[in-house]
């Protein structure tokens, strides 16, 4: 080949390379999002997190949303649908969503959000090096955390001596929560009744039993089922005039008395950063599971007044958020 031919060949290769780079830069990634609950602020927080990083649905990414609406048995089919679409990243809400995603694919990168205990739930074996194709953001409900719900409820309502606790098998860490609640109840001289609910009929049975038991207080432990039935639980507590402690401030914003825990919604916003890094080439196994460092105590003073409850000043001073 003469010099002119060589130059033309090099120019052609350079143009081809520029075309490939432009095509890659303009690629519209497909993100799958599956949640065990109905569409709520979790979804909005994730979309907002992506937007803050420069991703916009319909412009440079396509987000495929699927919701189990409080029916965990639907998760495998919803995840399978997203896998068939060959999404570039699969975002799964809660431990049960993460487990369904992990079971469905070993090749598509998975980012979970809002898992109470990803190690106990069998999602990852190690928080620092999660291995495989999955990583994400946990809620870090560590050992003994559930005892704080009893302690804070008793501090806010000293007259409460009989408490009902509601737990759900839709949370892999729920059995540990129950044991810790029982230990804390003994410490604070509180009678504790434990009730399980993972579907609407069970919730009807549990609320009927709690009402018949004449408990003065209620503790709702973390679960997708409880989150999906937030309004029902708040109305039940108000109707029975129960001093209620919840696991996330969403309940307090909606009229519940008080809550203590990390922000579940924020874990979905932070999950967007994991998606960003994976789309830029990072491997899930190289991204440690993130854990929150801040836990918020929220109190709805309007609800307290409606219950005739005067929350001690010592508790109000500990609160991170007071709703008037």
SERO-4910 file (N, C-alpha, C, O; in steps of 0.05 Angstrom, whole numbers):
BEGIN
 pado doro    nc1    nc2    nc3   cac1   cac2   cac3    cc1    cc2    cc3    oc1    oc2    oc3
  Unk    A     17    -24      0      0      0      0     18     25      0     37     26     16
  Unk    A     12     45    -18     28     70    -19     21     88      4      3     82     21
  Unk    A     35    110      6     32    128     28      3    139     29     -9    142     51
  Unk    A     -7    146      6    -34    157      5    -55    137     15    -74    144     29
  Unk    A    -51    112      6    -70     91     14    -69     86     44    -89     82     57
  Unk    A    -44     87     55    -41     83     84    -55    105     99    -68    100    120
  Unk    A    -52    130     90    -64    153    103    -95    151    103   -108    156    123
  Unk    A   -106    143     80   -135    140     78   -145    118     97   -166    121    109
  Unk    A   -129     96     98   -137     74    116   -138     83    145   -156     77    160
  Unk    A   -117     99    153   -115    108    180   -138    128    186   -150    127    208
  Unk    A   -144    145    167   -166    164    171   -193    149    173   -210    157    189
  Unk    A   -196    128    158   -221    112    160   -223     98    187   -245     98    199
  Unk    A   -201     88    197   -201     75    223   -207     95    245   -222     89    264
  Unk    A   -196    119    243   -201    140    263   -230    148    263   -242    151    284
  Unk    A   -242    150    239   -270    157    237   -288    135    248   -308    141    262
  Unk    A   -280    110    243   -295     88    254   -294     88    285   -314     84    298
  Unk    A   -270     93    296   -267     94    325   -284    116    337   -297    113    358
  Unk    A   -284    140    323   -301    162    333   -330    154    333   -345    162    351
  Unk    A   -338    140    312   -366    132    310   -374    112    332   -396    114    344
  Unk    A   -355     94    339   -360     74    360   -363     88    387   -381     83    403
  Unk    A   -344    108    392   -345    122    417   -371    138    419   -383    140    441
  Unk    A   -379    151    397   -404    166    398   -427    149    403   -446    156    418
  Unk    A   -427    125    391   -449    106    395   -451     97    424   -472     95    436
  Unk    A   -427     91    436   -426     83    464   -435    106    482   -450    101    501
  Unk    A   -426    131    476   -433    154    492   -463    158    491   -475    168    511
  Unk    A   -475    152    468   -503    157    465   -521    134    472   -545    134    467
  Unk    A   -510    113    484   -525     89    490   -546     95    512   -540    108    531
  Unk    A   -570     85    508   -591     89    527   -592     63    544   -601     42    534
  Unk    A   -583     64    569   -582     41    586   -611     35    596   -627     52    599
  Unk    A   -615      9    600   -641      1    611   -638     -9    639   -622    -26    645
  Unk    A   -653      4    657   -651     -3    686   -677    -16    695   -699     -5    689
  Unk    A   -675    -38    708   -698    -51    719   -702    -44    748   -682    -42    763
  Unk    A   -726    -40    757   -732    -32    785   -756    -49    794   -777    -47    782
  Unk    A   -752    -64    815   -773    -81    826   -776    -76    856   -756    -76    870
  Unk    A   -801    -72    865   -806    -66    893   -828    -84    904   -847    -90    889
  Unk    A   -825    -94    928   -846   -111    940   -871    -95    948   -891   -107    954
  Unk    A   -869    -69    948   -892    -52    956   -903    -37    932   -893    -40    910
  Unk    A   -924    -22    937   -936     -5    915   -918     18    909   -900     25    925
  Unk    A   -922     32    886   -907     56    881   -910     76    904   -932     82    912
  Unk    A   -888     86    914   -888    105    936   -863    122    935   -849    122    915
  Unk    A   -857    137    956   -833    154    956   -807    140    950   -787    153    942
  Unk    A   -805    114    955   -781     99    949   -774    101    919   -751    107    912
  Unk    A   -794     97    902   -790     99    874   -781    127    866   -762    131    851
  Unk    A   -795    147    877   -789    175    871   -761    182    879   -747    197    865
  Unk    A   -752    172    903   -725    178    912   -704    166    894   -683    178    889
  Unk    A   -709    142    884   -690    129    866   -688    145    840   -666    150    830
  Unk    A   -710    153    829   -711    168    804   -697    195    808   -682    205    791
  Unk    A   -701    208    832   -688    233    838   -658    229    840   -643    246    831
  Unk    A   -650    207    853   -621    201    855   -608    199    828   -586    208    824
  Unk    A   -621    185    810   -611    183    782   -609    210    769   -590    216    755
  Unk    A   -630    226    773   -631    253    760   -608    270    770   -596    285    755
  Unk    A   -601    268    796   -579    283    807   -552    275    795   -533    291    795
  Unk    A   -551    251    784   -527    241    772   -527    244    741   -509    234    727
  Unk    A   -548    257    731   -548    262    702   -564    243    686   -563    244    661
  Unk    A   -580    225    699   -596    206    684   -625    214    684   -636    222    705
  Unk    A   -638    212    661   -666    219    660   -681    199    643   -673    192    621
  Unk    A   -702    188    655   -717    167    642   -729    178    616   -741    199    615
  Unk    A   -724    162    594   -734    170    568   -714    186    552   -718    191    528
  Unk    A   -692    195    565   -672    211    551   -647    194    547   -640    187    525
  Unk    A   -633    189    570   -608    173    568   -610    147    583   -591    131    583
  Unk    A   -633    141    596   -638    115    608   -668    108    604   -684    126    600
  Unk    A   -673     83    605   -701     73    605   -704     58    631   -689     39    636
  Unk    A   -724     65    647   -728     52    673   -754     35    671   -775     46    667
  Unk    A   -750      9    674   -773    -10    674   -781    -15    703   -765    -26    718
  Unk    A   -805     -6    711   -814     -8    738   -834    -31    742   -851    -36    725
  Unk    A   -830    -47    764   -848    -68    770   -854    -67    800   -836    -63    816
  Unk    A   -879    -71    808   -887    -70    837   -904    -94    845   -923   -100    831
  Unk    A   -896   -106    867   -911   -129    877   -936   -121    893   -953   -138    899
  Unk    A   -937    -96    901   -960    -85    915   -967   -101    940   -991   -107    946
  Unk    A   -947   -107    956   -951   -121    981   -955   -151    979   -963   -164    998
  Unk    A   -952   -162    955   -955   -191    951   -929   -203    943   -923   -205    919
  Unk    A   -912   -212    962   -885   -221    955   -885   -245    937   -865   -250    923
  Unk    A   -907   -260    935   -907   -283    917   -906   -275    888   -900   -291    871
  Unk    A   -911   -249    883   -909   -239    855   -881   -232    847   -876   -229    823
  Unk    A   -863   -230    866   -836   -220    859   -821   -238    839   -809   -226    820
  Unk    A   -820   -264    841   -805   -280    821   -814   -275    793   -797   -272    775
  Unk    A   -840   -272    788   -849   -267    761   -842   -239    751   -835   -235    728
  Unk    A   -843   -220    769   -836   -192    762   -806   -190    756   -799   -177    736
  Unk    A   -790   -203    772   -761   -203    767   -755   -218    740   -739   -208    725
  Unk    A   -768   -240    736   -763   -255    711   -770   -239    687   -756   -240    666
  Unk    A   -791   -222    689   -798   -205    667   -776   -185    661   -769   -180    637
  Unk    A   -764   -174    682   -742   -154    678   -717   -168    667   -702   -157    651
  Unk    A   -712   -193    676   -689   -208    665   -692   -213    635   -673   -211    620
  Unk    A   -717   -220    627   -722   -224    599   -717   -199    582   -710   -201    558
  Unk    A   -721   -176    594   -716   -151    580   -686   -145    577   -679   -125    564
  Unk    A   -670   -161    590   -641   -158    590   -632   -130    599   -617   -116    585
  Unk    A   -642   -122    622   -635    -96    633   -605    -96    640   -593   -117    644
  Unk    A   -593    -72    640   -565    -69    645   -559    -71    675   -538    -81    683
  Unk    A   -578    -62    691   -576    -64    721   -604    -69    731   -623    -59    721
  Unk    A   -605    -86    752   -631    -92    765   -630    -81    793   -614    -90    809
  Unk    A   -648    -63    800   -651    -52    827   -674    -66    841   -696    -67    831
  Unk    A   -669    -77    865   -689    -93    879   -693    -81    907   -674    -76    922
  Unk    A   -718    -77    914   -724    -66    940   -727    -87    962   -739   -109    957
  Unk    A   -717    -82    986   -719    -99   1009   -705   -126   1006   -695   -132    984
  Unk    A   -703   -140   1028   -689   -166   1027   -703   -186   1009   -690   -201    994
  Unk    A   -729   -187   1010   -743   -207    994   -741   -201    964   -740   -219    948
  Unk    A   -740   -175    957   -736   -168    930   -708   -176    920   -704   -185    898
  Unk    A   -688   -171    938   -660   -177    931   -656   -207    928   -642   -216    910
  Unk    A   -669   -223    945   -667   -252    943   -679   -262    917   -668   -280    904
  Unk    A   -702   -251    909   -715   -259    885   -698   -252    861   -696   -268    842
  Unk    A   -685   -229    861   -667   -221    839   -643   -239    838   -634   -247    816
  Unk    A   -631   -244    861   -607   -261    862   -612   -289    852   -596   -301    838
  Unk    A   -636   -299    858   -643   -326    848   -648   -327    818   -644   -347    805
  Unk    A   -657   -304    807   -664   -303    779   -641   -300    760   -642   -309    737
  Unk    A   -619   -287    769   -597   -282    751   -570   -281    766   -568   -270    788
  Unk    A   -550   -292    754   -523   -290    765   -505   -274    747   -481   -271    752
  Unk    A   -516   -262    726   -500   -246    707   -508   -216    707   -490   -199    705
  Unk    A   -533   -209    709   -541   -181    709   -534   -169    736   -540   -180    757
  Unk    A   -520   -146    737   -513   -133    762   -539   -125    777   -558   -115    766
  Unk    A   -538   -131    804   -561   -125    821   -553   -105    842   -532   -108    855
  Unk    A   -570    -85    847   -567    -66    868   -591    -68    886   -614    -63    876
  Unk    A   -588    -74    911   -611    -75    929   -612    -50    946   -592    -36    950
  Unk    A   -636    -43    956   -640    -20    973   -660    -28    995   -679    -43    990
  Unk    A   -655    -18   1019   -674    -22   1041   -674    -50   1052   -695    -58   1062
  Unk    A   -652    -64   1052   -651    -91   1064   -644    -87   1093   -623    -75   1100
  Unk    A   -660    -99   1111   -655    -96   1140   -629   -109   1148   -613    -97   1163
  Unk    A   -624   -133   1138   -600   -148   1145   -592   -166   1121   -601   -189   1121
  Unk    A   -577   -156   1102   -571   -171   1078   -555   -196   1083   -556   -215   1067
  Unk    A   -540   -197   1105   -524   -222   1111   -543   -243   1122   -543   -266   1113
  Unk    A   -559   -236   1142   -578   -255   1154   -598   -264   1134   -608   -286   1134
  Unk    A   -605   -246   1115   -625   -252   1095   -614   -268   1071   -629   -275   1053
  Unk    A   -588   -275   1072   -577   -291   1051   -572   -277   1025   -569   -289   1004
  Unk    A   -572   -250   1026   -567   -234   1001   -538   -233    995   -530   -237    972
  Unk    A   -521   -227   1015   -492   -226   1012   -480   -242   1035   -492   -245   1056
  Unk    A   -455   -250   1032   -441   -264   1053   -423   -246   1069   -415   -252   1091
  Unk    A   -416   -223   1057   -398   -204   1069   -404   -176   1060   -408   -171   1036
  Unk    A   -407   -158   1079   -414   -130   1072   -391   -115   1058   -396    -99   1040
  Unk    A   -366   -121   1066   -343   -107   1054   -338   -117   1026   -331   -101   1008
  Unk    A   -341   -143   1021   -337   -154    995   -360   -173    989   -360   -197    995
  Unk    A   -382   -162    977   -406   -177    974   -405   -201    955   -421   -219    957
  Unk    A   -385   -201    937   -381   -224    918   -404   -225    899   -426   -214    903
  Unk    A   -400   -240    877   -421   -246    858   -429   -220    843   -413   -202    838
  Unk    A   -455   -219    837   -466   -197    820   -484   -179    835   -501   -165    823
  Unk    A   -481   -178    862   -500   -162    878   -487   -146    899   -468   -155    912
  Unk    A   -497   -121    903   -488   -104    925   -511    -84    929   -532    -86    917
  Unk    A   -507    -65    947   -528    -45    952   -526    -30    978   -505    -27    989
  Unk    A   -549    -22    988   -551     -5   1012   -569    -19   1033   -592    -25   1027
  Unk    A   -557    -23   1056   -572    -37   1077   -583    -16   1097   -575      7   1097
  Unk    A   -600    -26   1115   -612     -8   1136   -597    -10   1162   -602      6   1180
  Unk    A   -579    -30   1164   -562    -32   1188   -577    -33   1214   -570    -20   1234
  Unk    A   -599    -49   1215   -611    -54   1241   -594    -74   1256   -598    -99   1254
  Unk    A   -574    -65   1271   -555    -82   1284   -566    -97   1308   -590    -93   1315
  Unk    A   -549   -113   1319   -557   -129   1343   -567   -110   1365   -554    -90   1372
  Unk    A   -590   -116   1376   -601   -101   1398   -617    -77   1390   -629    -63   1407
  Unk    A   -618    -71   1364   -632    -47   1354   -661    -46   1362   -672    -26   1371
  Unk    A   -675    -69   1360   -704    -70   1366   -710    -62   1395   -732    -52   1401
  Unk    A   -691    -66   1413   -695    -59   1440   -699    -29   1444   -712    -20   1463
  Unk    A   -688    -13   1425   -692     16   1427   -721     24   1423   -730     44   1434
  Unk    A   -736      8   1408   -764     15   1403   -780     13   1430   -797     30   1436
  Unk    A   -773     -8   1446   -786    -10   1472   -778     12   1490   -794     25   1504
  Unk    A   -752     17   1491   -741     37   1509   -752     65   1503   -760     79   1521
  Unk    A   -753     73   1477   -763     99   1470   -793    102   1474   -803    123   1482
  Unk    A   -808     81   1468   -837     82   1472   -843     85   1501   -861    100   1509
  Unk    A   -829     70   1518   -833     72   1547   -826     99   1557   -838    110   1575
  Unk    A   -804    111   1546   -796    138   1555   -816    159   1547   -821    178   1562
  Unk    A   -828    156   1523   -847    176   1513   -874    173   1527   -888    192   1531
  Unk    A   -881    148   1534   -907    143   1547   -902    125   1572   -906    101   1570
  Unk    A   -893    137   1594   -885    121   1617   -908    104   1629   -903     84   1642
  Unk    A   -933    112   1623   -956     97   1634   -961     71   1619   -977     54   1629
  Unk    A   -948     67   1597   -952     42   1581   -938     19   1594   -914     19   1599
  Unk    A   -954     -2   1600   -943    -26   1613   -949    -52   1597   -940    -73   1604
  Unk    A   -966    -48   1576   -974    -71   1560   -972    -63   1530   -986    -45   1521
  Unk    A   -955    -77   1516   -950    -70   1488   -954    -94   1470   -946   -116   1477
  Unk    A   -965    -89   1447   -968   -109   1426   -947   -104   1404   -942    -80   1397
  Unk    A   -934   -124   1395   -914   -122   1373   -924   -136   1349   -933   -159   1350
  Unk    A   -921   -124   1326   -929   -136   1300   -905   -141   1283   -889   -123   1278
  Unk    A   -901   -166   1275   -878   -173   1258   -888   -188   1234   -910   -198   1233
  Unk    A   -871   -190   1214   -878   -203   1189   -855   -220   1179   -832   -212   1179
  Unk    A   -861   -244   1170   -841   -262   1159   -831   -252   1132   -812   -264   1121
  Unk    A   -842   -230   1121   -831   -219   1096   -805   -205   1101   -792   -196   1082
  Unk    A   -796   -202   1127   -770   -191   1134   -753   -214   1146   -761   -226   1166
  Unk    A   -730   -219   1133   -713   -241   1142   -702   -237   1170   -695   -256   1184
  Unk    A   -701   -211   1179   -690   -206   1206   -711   -205   1227   -705   -199   1251
  Unk    A   -736   -210   1220   -758   -207   1239   -756   -224   1264   -763   -215   1286
  Unk    A   -747   -249   1261   -745   -266   1285   -726   -254   1305   -731   -256   1329
  Unk    A   -704   -242   1296   -685   -229   1314   -698   -205   1328   -694   -201   1351
  Unk    A   -714   -190   1313   -728   -167   1324   -745   -176   1348   -746   -163   1369
  Unk    A   -760   -198   1344   -778   -207   1364   -763   -215   1390   -771   -208   1412
  Unk    A   -741   -229   1387   -725   -237   1410   -714   -212   1425   -714   -212   1450
  Unk    A   -706   -192   1410   -696   -168   1423   -718   -152   1436   -714   -140   1458
  Unk    A   -741   -152   1424   -764   -139   1437   -772   -152   1463   -777   -139   1483
  Unk    A   -772   -179   1463   -778   -194   1487   -758   -188   1509   -766   -185   1532
  Unk    A   -733   -187   1502   -712   -181   1523   -715   -153   1534   -713   -149   1558
  Unk    A   -720   -134   1516   -724   -106   1525   -749   -103   1542   -750    -87   1561
  Unk    A   -770   -117   1535   -795   -116   1550   -791   -125   1579   -801   -113   1597
  Unk    A   -775   -146   1582   -769   -156   1609   -753   -134   1625   -758   -130   1648
  Unk    A   -734   -122   1611   -718   -101   1624   -734    -78   1633   -729    -67   1655
  Unk    A   -754    -70   1618   -770    -46   1624   -797    -53   1637   -815    -37   1638
  Unk    A   -800    -78   1646   -824    -87   1660   -849    -82   1643   -869    -72   1653
  Unk    A   -848    -89   1618   -870    -86   1600   -881   -113   1591   -865   -131   1583
  Unk    A   -906   -117   1592   -918   -141   1582   -919   -139   1551   -928   -119   1541
  Unk    A   -910   -160   1537   -908   -159   1508   -924   -182   1496   -920   -205   1502
  Unk    A   -943   -174   1478   -957   -194   1462   -947   -192   1433   -944   -170   1422
  Unk    A   -940   -215   1421   -928   -215   1395   -948   -226   1375   -961   -247   1379
  Unk    A   -952   -212   1352   -971   -220   1332   -957   -219   1304   -941   -201   1299
  Unk    A   -964   -238   1287   -952   -240   1261   -973   -233   1239   -996   -241   1242
  Unk    A   -964   -219   1218   -981   -213   1196   -964   -210   1171   -947   -192   1170
  Unk    A   -969   -226   1151   -955   -224   1125   -974   -222   1101   -965   -221   1078
  Unk    A  -1000   -221   1107  -1020   -218   1086  -1045   -205   1098  -1047   -205   1122
  Unk    A  -1063   -195   1082  -1087   -181   1093  -1103   -197   1112  -1111   -186   1133
  Unk    A  -1109   -223   1107  -1125   -238   1127  -1111   -240   1154  -1123   -238   1175
  Unk    A  -1084   -244   1153  -1069   -246   1178  -1069   -219   1192  -1069   -219   1217
  Unk    A  -1068   -198   1177  -1069   -171   1190  -1096   -167   1204  -1097   -155   1226
  Unk    A  -1118   -176   1191  -1144   -173   1204  -1144   -189   1230  -1155   -179   1251
  Unk    A  -1134   -213   1230  -1133   -230   1254  -1115   -217   1275  -1123   -216   1299
  Unk    A  -1092   -206   1267  -1074   -194   1286  -1086   -169   1299  -1084   -166   1324
  Unk    A  -1098   -152   1284  -1109   -128   1295  -1133   -134   1313  -1137   -121   1334
  Unk    A  -1148   -154   1306  -1171   -163   1323  -1160   -173   1350  -1171   -167   1371
  Unk    A  -1138   -188   1349  -1127   -199   1373  -1114   -177   1390  -1116   -178   1415
  Unk    A  -1102   -158   1378  -1090   -136   1393  -1112   -120   1407  -1109   -112   1430
  Unk    A  -1134   -115   1392  -1156   -101   1404  -1168   -116   1428  -1174   -104   1449
  Unk    A  -1171   -142   1425  -1182   -158   1447  -1163   -159   1470  -1172   -162   1493
  Unk    A  -1137   -158   1465  -1118   -160   1487  -1115   -135   1503  -1102   -136   1524
  Unk    A  -1127   -113   1494  -1127    -88   1509  -1099    -77   1514  -1093    -66   1536
  Unk    A  -1081    -80   1495  -1054    -68   1497  -1056    -38   1497  -1075    -26   1486
  Unk    A  -1037    -24   1510  -1037      5   1510  -1018     16   1489  -1021     39   1481
  Unk    A  -1000      0   1480   -980      9   1460   -977    -11   1438   -985    -34   1440
  Unk    A   -965     -2   1416   -960    -19   1392   -933    -13   1381   -925     10   1378
  Unk    A   -918    -34   1374   -893    -32   1360   -895    -47   1334   -901    -71   1333
  Unk    A   -891    -33   1312   -892    -45   1285   -863    -48   1275   -849    -28   1272
  Unk    A   -855    -73   1271   -827    -78   1263   -824    -76   1232   -844    -79   1218
  Unk    A   -800    -73   1222   -796    -68   1193   -805    -92   1176   -798   -115   1182
  Unk    A   -819    -86   1155   -825   -106   1134   -838    -92   1111   -851    -71   1114
  Unk    A   -835   -102   1087   -849    -91   1064   -879    -92   1067   -893    -74   1058
  Unk    A   -889   -113   1080   -918   -115   1085   -928    -92   1102   -949    -80   1096
  Unk    A   -914    -86   1124   -922    -64   1141   -921    -37   1126   -939    -21   1129
  Unk    A   -900    -34   1111   -897     -9   1095   -920     -5   1076   -931     17   1072
  Unk    A   -929    -27   1063   -950    -26   1044   -977    -22   1057   -996    -13   1044
  Unk    A   -979    -28   1083  -1004    -24   1098  -1002     -2   1118  -1015     -3   1139
  Unk    A   -986     18   1112   -980     40   1131  -1006     53   1140  -1011     57   1163
  Unk    A  -1023     61   1121  -1047     75   1127  -1066     58   1145  -1077     69   1164
  Unk    A  -1068     33   1139  -1085     15   1155  -1076     13   1183  -1092     14   1202
  Unk    A  -1050     11   1187  -1038      8   1214  -1041     34   1230  -1047     34   1254
  Unk    A  -1037     57   1217  -1040     83   1231  -1069     87   1239  -1074     96   1262
  Unk    A  -1088     81   1222  -1116     84   1229  -1124     65   1252  -1139     72   1269
  Unk    A  -1113     40   1251  -1119     22   1273  -1109     32   1300  -1123     32   1319
  Unk    A  -1084     42   1300  -1072     52   1325  -1088     76   1335  -1093     79   1359
  Unk    A  -1096     94   1317  -1112    117   1325  -1139    109   1336  -1148    120   1356
  Unk    A  -1152     90   1323  -1178     81   1332  -1177     68   1359  -1196     70   1375
  Unk    A  -1155     54   1365  -1152     41   1391  -1137     58   1412  -1133     50   1434
  Unk    A  -1130     82   1403  -1115    101   1420  -1090     88   1431  -1083     91   1455
  Unk    A  -1075     75   1413  -1050     61   1421  -1027     80   1417  -1025     95   1398
  Unk    A  -1009     80   1437   -984     94   1434   -966     76   1416   -958     55   1424
  Unk    A   -961     86   1391   -949     68   1371   -921     77   1364   -916    101   1359
  Unk    A   -903     58   1362   -876     63   1352   -872     48   1326   -878     24   1324
  Unk    A   -862     62   1306   -858     51   1279   -828     51   1273   -812     63   1287
  Unk    A   -821     38   1251   -793     35   1244   -782     56   1225   -758     56   1219
  Unk    A   -799     73   1214   -790     93   1195   -809    117   1196   -832    114   1202
  Unk    A   -798    141   1191   -813    166   1195   -835    169   1175   -852    187   1179
  Unk    A   -836    153   1154   -859    155   1136   -885    152   1151   -905    165   1144
  Unk    A   -886    134   1171   -910    130   1187   -917    155   1203   -940    163   1205
  Unk    A   -896    169   1213   -901    193   1229   -911    216   1211   -928    231   1219
  Unk    A   -899    217   1188   -908    238   1168   -938    234   1161   -952    253   1155
  Unk    A   -947    208   1162   -974    202   1154   -993    202   1178  -1017    196   1175
  Unk    A   -983    209   1202  -1001    211   1225   -995    192   1248  -1008    193   1268
  Unk    A   -974    175   1245   -967    157   1266   -953    173   1289   -943    195   1285
  Unk    A   -953    161   1313   -942    176   1336   -912    180   1335   -903    203   1336
  Unk    A   -896    159   1332   -868    162   1334   -853    140   1318   -865    118   1313
  Unk    A   -829    145   1311   -813    125   1297   -783    129   1304   -775    150   1312
  Unk    A   -768    107   1301   -740    108   1305   -726     89   1285   -733     65   1284
  Unk    A   -708    100   1269   -694     83   1250   -681     99   1228   -683    124   1228
  Unk    A   -668     86   1210   -656    100   1187   -677    107   1166   -700     98   1168
  Unk    A   -670    124   1147   -688    131   1126   -688    110   1104   -668    108   1090
  Unk    A   -710     95   1102   -712     75   1080   -712     89   1053   -699     79   1034
  Unk    A   -727    111   1051   -728    125   1026   -700    133   1016   -694    132    993
  Unk    A   -684    142   1035   -657    151   1028   -640    129   1017   -622    134   1000
  Unk    A   -644    104   1026   -629     82   1015   -634     78    985   -616     70    970
  Unk    A   -658     85    977   -665     83    948   -651    105    932   -642    101    910
  Unk    A   -650    129    944   -636    150    931   -606    144    928   -594    149    907
  Unk    A   -595    133    949   -566    126    948   -560    102    930   -538     99    920
  Unk    A   -580     85    926   -577     63    908   -571     72    879   -558     58    864
  Unk    A   -580     96    873   -575    107    846   -545    110    841   -536    107    818
  Unk    A   -530    117    862   -501    120    859   -488     94    851   -469     93    836
  Unk    A   -498     72    862   -487     45    855   -493     39    826   -477     29    812
  Unk    A   -518     46    817   -525     41    789   -506     57    771   -497     47    751
  Unk    A   -501     82    778   -483     99    763   -456     86    760   -445     85    738
  Unk    A   -444     77    782   -418     65    781   -417     40    765   -397     34    751
  Unk    A   -438     24    767   -439     -1    751   -442      5    721   -429     -8    705
  Unk    A   -458     24    714   -461     32    686   -435     43    675   -430     42    651
  Unk    A   -418     53    692   -392     63    684   -370     42    685   -346     48    680
  Unk    A   -377     17    691   -358     -5    690   -351    -19    715   -337    -39    714
  Unk    A   -360     -9    738   -353    -22    763   -368    -49    766   -389    -52    755
  Unk    A   -356    -67    781   -368    -93    786   -381    -93    814   -369    -82    832
  Unk    A   -404   -104    816   -418   -104    843   -400   -116    865   -401   -106    887
  Unk    A   -385   -137    858   -368   -150    879   -347   -131    890   -336   -136    912
  Unk    A   -340   -110    875   -320    -91    884   -332    -67    899   -317    -49    908
  Unk    A   -358    -67    902   -372    -44    915   -383    -53    942   -402    -68    943
  Unk    A   -370    -45    964   -380    -54    991   -409    -45    996   -418    -24    986
  Unk    A   -423    -61   1011   -451    -54   1019   -450    -30   1037   -435    -29   1057
  Unk    A   -466    -10   1030   -466     15   1046   -486     12   1069   -507      0   1066
  Unk    A   -479     23   1092   -496     23   1116   -500     51   1126   -481     67   1126
  Unk    A   -524     58   1134   -529     85   1145   -515     89   1171   -511     70   1186
  Unk    A   -508    114   1177   -495    120   1202   -513    137   1220   -507    142   1243
  Unk    A   -536    146   1209   -554    164   1225   -581    150   1228   -592    140   1209
  Unk    A   -591    151   1252   -617    140   1258   -634    162   1271   -625    176   1290
  Unk    A   -658    166   1261   -674    189   1269   -698    181   1287   -712    161   1282
  Unk    A   -702    197   1307   -726    195   1324   -745    216   1315   -738    240   1317
  Unk    A   -768    209   1306   -789    228   1297   -814    225   1315   -822    202   1321
  Unk    A   -826    247   1322   -850    247   1339   -870    266   1327   -864    289   1319
  Unk    A   -895    256   1324   -917    273   1315   -932    284   1339   -947    270   1352
  Unk    A   -927    310   1345   -939    323   1368   -969    326   1366   -983    325   1386
  Unk    A   -978    329   1341  -1007    332   1337  -1021    306   1345  -1042    306   1357
  Unk    A  -1009    283   1337  -1020    257   1344  -1019    253   1374  -1037    242   1386
  Unk    A   -997    261   1386   -994    259   1415  -1016    274   1429  -1028    263   1448
  Unk    A  -1022    298   1420  -1044    314   1433  -1071    300   1429  -1087    299   1448
  Unk    A  -1076    288   1406  -1101    274   1401  -1104    250   1419  -1126    242   1426
  Unk    A  -1081    238   1427  -1081    215   1445  -1081    224   1475  -1083    207   1492
  Unk    A  -1079    250   1479  -1078    259   1507  -1051    253   1520  -1049    250   1544
  Unk    A  -1031    250   1503  -1004    242   1513   -986    267   1514   -982    281   1494
  Unk    A   -975    272   1537   -955    293   1540   -927    280   1541   -919    268   1560
  Unk    A   -914    283   1518   -887    270   1516   -867    286   1533   -865    310   1531
  Unk    A   -852    272   1550   -833    285   1568   -813    302   1553   -805    294   1530
  Unk    A   -805    324   1564   -786    342   1551   -759    328   1545   -746    333   1525
  Unk    A   -752    310   1562   -726    295   1558   -727    279   1532   -707    276   1519
  Unk    A   -751    269   1525   -753    254   1499   -754    273   1476   -742    268   1455
  Unk    A   -769    295   1479   -771    315   1457   -743    326   1450   -738    331   1426
  Unk    A   -726    329   1470   -699    340   1464   -682    320   1449   -663    327   1435
  Unk    A   -689    294   1451   -674    273   1436   -684    270   1407   -670    258   1391
  Unk    A   -708    281   1401   -719    277   1375   -704    293   1354   -696    316   1358
  Unk    A   -702    280   1330   -689    293   1307   -710    309   1291   -704    327   1276
  Unk    A   -736    300   1294   -757    313   1279   -782    313   1295   -791    293   1306
  Unk    A   -794    337   1298   -820    341   1312   -840    352   1292   -835    372   1279
  Unk    A   -863    339   1290   -884    348   1272   -906    361   1289   -918    348   1306
  Unk    A   -911    386   1284   -931    401   1300   -959    397   1289   -978    407   1299
***
